[in-house]
């Protein structure tokens, strides 16, 4: 039996249109994964490039000029402020992280968030400390530092741990529609990073490397936390997922 040509063409066009719609639907639902992947590759590439140069004992031509430019801002009151800010980064986070985790667990009934926060902070501290020993980069001597540090310079532990702690808090605030609080919290982590350059205890390349690997680490922790939220396996995790509805106070 012969099928009319126009009917065949109509069937083919319908099939093509249906296939195209499925492809577009998949792209709409999967684009965050692709974007996240490209960002992760960029952050890792940035860190590895800086790490390679440090490992090969190659100097960064822009390190000293940036430090000297920041040092021009130095005033007595700003010195005091930057010392206070860097103290909040460490040892302040050693006190703040357990308090925040305890509050999330006991008061907000969010054990998964509390555990993720501690994993983020402890993991950042251990990884940054290990990399310091591996690279063994001396501290800067561009100008007399305002603080004395006994550990190595690369990468900046203050920066990495601050991104891990304040970045995760900012994520929780953003998740619960606290946009201004989230932005201010994230900005404070960047201010801690800036304080390390201002005080003369880190090269800008140390801080930039920690920002890159710190954001990658934070994204990994948040990804694990989101996966746990979307795949509850116990009554506790179901309760935790249920309490994460938009609009709830952190």
C-alpha positions in Angstrom: 0.0 0.0 0.0 1.3 3.4 -1.0 1.4 6.1 1.7 0.9 9.6 0.4 4.1 11.6 0.3 2.7 14.6 2.3 1.6 12.2 5.1 5.2 10.7 5.3 6.7 14.2 5.3 4.3 15.3 8.1 5.3 12.2 10.2 9.0 12.9 9.7 8.6 16.6 10.6 6.6 15.7 13.7 9.3 13.2 14.8 12.1 15.8 14.2 10.1 18.4 16.1 9.6 16.0 19.0 13.3 15.1 19.1 14.3 18.8 19.0 11.9 19.6 21.9 13.4 16.8 24.0 16.9 18.1 23.3 16.0 21.6 24.3 14.3 20.4 27.4 17.4 18.5 28.4 19.5 21.6 27.8 17.2 23.7 29.9 17.4 21.2 32.8 21.1 20.4 32.6 22.7 23.8 31.9 23.5 24.5 35.6 25.6 21.3 35.6 27.5 22.4 32.5 28.1 25.9 33.8 29.2 24.5 37.2 31.6 22.2 35.4 33.2 24.9 33.3 33.6 27.1 36.4 35.2 24.2 38.3 37.6 23.6 35.5 38.5 27.3 35.4 39.1 27.5 39.2 41.2 24.3 39.2 43.2 25.5 36.2 43.9 28.9 37.9 45.1 27.2 41.1 47.3 24.7 39.2 48.9 27.4 37.2 49.8 29.4 40.3 50.9 26.3 42.1 53.1 25.2 39.2 54.9 28.6 39.3 55.4 28.5 43.0 56.7 24.9 42.8 59.2 26.0 40.2 60.3 28.9 42.4 59.2 31.4 39.7 58.4 34.9 41.0 55.2 36.7 40.0 56.0 40.1 38.6 52.7 41.6 39.9 53.0 40.3 43.5 55.3 43.1 44.9 53.7 46.0 43.0 50.2 45.0 44.2 51.4 44.6 47.8 53.1 48.0 47.7 50.0 49.7 46.3 47.9 48.2 49.1 50.5 49.2 51.6 50.0 52.8 50.5 46.6 52.7 52.2 48.2 52.0 55.6 47.0 54.2 58.5 47.0 53.4 62.3 43.3 53.0 62.5 43.1 50.8 59.4 46.0 48.7 60.7 44.0 48.0 63.8 40.9 47.2 61.8 42.7 44.8 59.5 44.3 43.0 62.4 40.8 42.5 63.9 39.4 41.3 60.6 42.2 38.8 60.1 41.7 37.6 63.7 38.1 36.9 62.9 39.4 34.7 60.1 41.7 32.8 62.4 41.6 32.0 65.3 38.0 33.4 65.2 36.6 30.7 63.0 37.9 28.1 65.4 35.4 29.4 67.8 32.7 30.5 65.4 32.4 27.3 63.4 31.4 25.0 66.3 29.0 27.6 67.6 27.3 28.0 64.2 27.2 24.2 63.7 25.7 23.7 67.2 23.1 26.3 66.5 22.2 24.7 63.2 21.9 21.3 64.8 20.2 22.1 68.1 18.1 25.2 67.4 17.3 24.9 63.7 17.2 21.1 63.6 19.5 20.9 60.6 22.1 18.3 61.4 23.0 17.9 57.7 23.9 21.6 57.4 25.8 21.5 60.6 27.9 18.5 59.5 28.5 20.0 56.0 29.7 23.3 57.6 32.2 21.5 59.8 33.4 19.3 56.9 33.9 22.5 54.9 35.9 24.2 57.6 37.9 21.3 58.8 38.6 20.1 55.3 39.8 23.5 54.3 42.1 23.8 57.3 43.7 20.4 56.8 44.1 20.8 53.0 45.6 24.3 53.2 48.0 23.2 56.0 49.1 20.2 54.0 49.7 22.3 50.9 51.7 24.9 52.9 54.1 22.1 54.0 54.3 20.8 50.4 55.2 24.1 48.7 57.1 25.6 51.7 57.0 29.1 50.2 58.6 31.7 52.5 56.5 34.6 53.7 56.7 38.0 51.9 59.4 40.5 52.7 58.2 43.3 50.5 57.6 45.5 53.5 57.8 44.9 57.2 54.6 42.9 58.0 52.2 44.1 60.7 51.9 40.5 62.1 54.4 37.7 62.6 53.4 34.4 61.1 55.4 31.2 61.7 53.9 29.0 58.9 54.6 29.0 55.2 52.9 31.4 52.8 51.3 29.3 49.9 48.3 29.0 49.9 46.6 31.4 52.3 45.0 29.4 55.0 43.0 32.3 56.3 41.5 32.9 52.9 40.6 29.3 52.2 39.1 28.6 55.6 37.1 31.9 55.5 35.7 31.0 52.1 34.8 27.5 53.5 33.0 29.0 56.6 31.5 32.3 55.5 30.9 31.0 52.0 28.7 28.1 53.3 26.9 30.5 55.7 26.3 32.8 52.8 24.9 29.8 50.8 22.5 29.0 53.6 21.3 32.6 53.8 20.8 32.8 50.1 18.9 29.5 50.1 16.5 31.0 52.6 16.0 34.2 50.7 18.3 36.3 52.9 20.0 37.9 49.9 21.5 41.0 51.6 22.9 38.9 54.5 24.4 36.4 52.0 26.1 39.1 50.0 27.5 40.8 53.1 28.7 37.5 54.5 30.5 36.5 51.3 32.0 40.0 51.1 33.4 39.6 54.6 35.3 36.5 53.5 36.8 38.6 50.7 37.7 41.3 53.2 39.6 38.7 55.3 41.5 37.7 52.2 42.4 41.4 51.5 43.6 41.8 55.1 46.2 39.2 54.5 47.8 41.3 51.7 47.3 44.5 53.6 49.1 43.1 56.7 52.0 42.0 54.5 51.8 38.3 55.5 50.7 36.9 52.1 51.5 37.6 48.5 48.5 38.3 46.3 49.3 35.1 44.4 48.8 33.2 47.7 45.4 34.8 48.2 44.3 34.3 44.6 45.3 30.6 44.7 43.3 30.2 47.9 40.3 31.9 46.4 40.4 29.6 43.4 40.8 26.3 45.3 38.6 27.6 48.2 35.7 28.2 45.9 36.2 24.9 44.3 36.2 23.2 47.7 33.2 25.1 48.8 31.3 24.1 45.6 32.1 20.5 46.3 30.8 20.7 49.8 27.6 22.5 48.8 27.2 19.9 46.0 27.3 17.1 48.5 25.0 18.9 50.8 22.4 19.5 48.0 22.6 15.9 46.9 22.0 14.8 50.5 19.0 17.1 50.7 17.5 15.8 47.5 18.0 12.2 48.4 16.8 11.7 51.9 17.4 8.2 53.2 16.5 8.5 56.9 13.8 10.2 58.9 16.4 12.7 60.1 17.4 13.7 56.6 13.7 13.9 55.5 13.1 16.3 58.4 16.1 18.3 57.4 15.0 18.5 53.7 11.5 19.5 54.8 12.7 22.4 56.9 14.7 23.8 53.9 11.6 25.3 52.2 12.1 28.8 50.8 11.3 31.6 53.1 12.3 29.9 56.3 14.6 31.6 58.7 18.1 30.1 59.0 
